[in-house]
Each structure stands twice: as structure tokens, then as C-alpha cells.
Amino acid sequence: MSFPIADPAACTPSSAAIDNHERVRAYEIAAYLSAASFPFDIEGGPPPNPVPSTDITLNALVQHGVHRLDCDRAFLSLIDNRNQYICAEMTKHQSLTSPDPTHPLLLGTSHIALEWGVCPYTMSIFHGRPVALPDSPYIVADKSYFCIKDFREVPMFAPRPFVAGYPHMVSYMEVPLCSISGHILGSYCVVDNKERDFLDPAALATLREVGDAISSYLNLKRVEAGKSRSERMMDSLRHLVGSGRLEVTPKSGIIEPKAVGQSPFHLDVFSSASQRDLGTRDSDTVASDQPSNVSGISINTYHSVQPLTFRSPHQAVSPSIRKLTPRMILPLHLT
């Protein structure tokens, strides 16, 4: 959820190590934004007419926490070191597919500058980094959750329009959202317009359960997207190679035109490549499917059930025998 804050420096990385971590995390966030069907072409800032996410399943998961905890609304956000991307917002009465004019969304699907919200504090806490929290007994936080018991009692947030006006936020609870690799991508949070004890163990367990379900869903969507990209790439390669337009020569690695109609997986391709590598000529290779007679010697192929036979014990073996491939070397019997 978004609120203006006084100190934007709270979201600034403090070292090169953090910067490197943020670069890796930003790559993860970009992939998960795609998995969450986030519209990248929208303008920044709170939208004048918020709309729900186009991902109905994601909306249902976000709304599930609202129903389980009987609160006003919930938000799913992915957060980098500059922006907060609200991927889904749902209220108790919100339709999964269309806005509800009687209970309008606050932000819907949107992205806002990070310094507008409490997220610089929450993300620092979730990452275990030192951060100067407002000195208030109404804020309780550790690496696994961030709770504001009553916004109205925290001077920094009491005058905010989200507290003083619609939707009259009072209690707030946020838990981290992690990727399959362990990076903290953002958060799942619930808010209510009346004071709630979200620190109750049952409520906290429910919130974490819903957050884990959302993480699992986004992980699955990301894996499916990667699989789909791989399949499209392989289809394109099969189409390109199977079209008979290209062939990579084994020695040079240079792409050259290939005879049309020859399958890239035909055994002759590999046989020809082997001949070039061994320096043999086509005339030196004995066809495996045709028997040969050399100097009175009956030579049968690998597929023949008859052994090679000498017709005379005094006949010498022709030098041509030396040119036989290994698969044609069979026992010799004198007749």
C-alpha cells in the first residue's frame, strides 16, 4: 500500500554489495512482473480510474486474504529500489474482472515512485538492513512482517489522505513475497478501516499462507513462460534448419547453403561429416548394403548371415580389403 514518506533516502542502497544485489533482484522482478501480467505501458502515479488486474487467478488469490481475515482490502506489490508496482488490489466486494463503483479501488494496477510509500521501510526491514523507523509503539516489525496497528496514532501517517480520507485506513499488515531463488520481490499486505489485531498468530499465519500461495502461482507462471519461450525458439530452429537453407560445416563452423530436401537429422549428414573429418573419399567407402567380390573373395556386408569366404587357400588378400569400414569386418573362412 502507498503513502508519502518524509525521507526518500530510506530506499537508497548503502553499498556496492547492495547495488549488485539490487541488480540481480531487479532482473527477477522484471520476470515476475511479466508473470503477473503487469501492463508495462501504463503511466506512473496513482491512476484516476483504477482497474483490477487482468489476471483473474491472481485477483482471486489476493482477495482470498481479504475474505479470510475479514478486512477491507489487500494489495500485491513488486518493489525494486525505485518503484512500487501494484500488480493487484482487491476489496471484499470487488469483482474479479471489473471495477466496483460502490467500493472503488485505490490504486488498482499501477506503479508509483518508491518514496511515496512505507515500502522503503518495509523492504529494508525484510532485507535485514538498518533503517530509522518512526518512534511509535504502533509500529511493530521484523524480517518476516511489518505491522502498523493504527495509522491515526502515527504522526507521519495520520494526515495522509489515505488515512484522513478514503479508504480511511487504520490497521496495516505486510509480509514479504519471495521468488523461487529466494530474492525478496515485494510484499502482500492487507488493510482495514478499523483497528485490528493483525499480530494475532492465526491472522499472521493466514497472511503468510496467502503470500506463499501467490508466490507459488507466480513461480509457476514464470516457469511456464520460460518453457513457452524455449518451445518457440526450438520451433524456429527446426523451421530454419528443416527448410534446407543452412548447414554448419564441422571443421570451420561456417554456415553454408545446404541441399534442399535433405533432413538435418538424416544419417547421411553425419556419415558425410565423418568422411570429411577422416579425409576419406566417397570412392574409398564400400556400400554397406551391397556385397562385393574382390580377387575371388566373397565379401558380405554386416547384414549378411554368411561369413566372408576365401575360394582358394593360395589366393592373396586384396589390398582393397583394408579400405573396409569397421562394421564390415567379419570372420573369414577358407573353402
C-alpha positions, 0 to 999 in steps of 0.5 A, a space after each residue: 500500500 502507498 503513502 508519502 514518506 518524509 525521507 526518500 533516502 530510506 530506499 537508497 542502497 548503502 553499498 556496492 554489495 547492495 547495488 549488485 544485489 539490487 541488480 540481480 533482484 531487479 532482473 527477477 522482478 522484471 520476470 515476475 512482473 511479466 508473470 503477473 501480467 503487469 501492463 508495462 505501458 501504463 503511466 506512473 502515479 496513482 491512476 484516476 480510474 483504477 482497474 483490477 488486474 487482468 489476471 483473474 487467478 491472481 485477483 482471486 488469490 489476493 482477495 482470498 486474504 481479504 475474505 479470510 481475515 475479514 478486512 477491507 482490502 489487500 494489495 500485491 506489490 513488486 518493489 525494486 529500489 525505485 518503484 512500487 508496482 501494484 500488480 493487484 488490489 482487491 476489496 471484499 466486494 470487488 469483482 474479479 474482472 471489473 471495477 466496483 463503483 460502490 467500493 472503488 479501488 485505490 490504486 488498482 494496477 499501477 506503479 508509483 515512485 518508491 518514496 511515496 510509500 512505507 515500502 522503503 521501510 518495509 523492504 529494508 526491514 525484510 532485507 535485514 538492513 538498518 533503517 530509522 523507523 518512526 518512534 511509535 509503539 504502533 509500529 511493530 516489525 521484523 524480517 518476516 512482517 511489518 505491522 502498523 496497528 493504527 495509522 491515526 496514532 502515527 504522526 507521519 501517517 495520520 494526515 495522509 489522505 489515505 488515512 484522513 480520507 478514503 479508504 480511511 485506513 487504520 490497521 496495516 499488515 505486510 509480509 514479504 513475497 519471495 521468488 523461487 531463488 529466494 530474492 525478496 520481490 515485494 510484499 502482500 499486505 492487507 488493510 482495514 478501516 478499523 483497528 485490528 489485531 493483525 499480530 494475532 498468530 492465526 491472522 499472521 499465519 493466514 497472511 503468510 499462507 496467502 503470500 506463499 500461495 501467490 508466490 507459488 502461482 507466480 513461480 509457476 507462471 514464470 516457469 511456464 513462460 520460460 518453457 513457452 519461450 524455449 518451445 518457440 525458439 526450438 520451433 524456429 530452429 527446426 523451421 530454419 534448419 528443416 527448410 534446407 537453407 543452412 548447414 554448419 560445416 564441422 571443421 570451420 563452423 561456417 554456415 553454408 547453403 545446404 541441399 534442399 530436401 535433405 533432413 538435418 537429422 538424416 544419417 547421411 549428414 553425419 556419415 558425410 561429416 565423418 568422411 570429411 573429418 577422416 579425409 576419406 573419399 566417397 570412392 574409398 567407402 564400400 556400400 554397406 548394403 551391397 556385397 562385393 567380390 574382390 580377387 575371388 573373395 566373397 565379401 558380405 556386408 554386416 547384414 549378411 548371415 554368411 561369413 566372408 569366404 576365401 575360394 582358394 587357400 593360395 589366393 592373396 588378400 586384396 589390398 582393397 580389403 583394408 579400405 573396409 569400414 569397421 562394421 564390415 569386418 567379419 570372420 573369414 573362412 577358407 573353402 
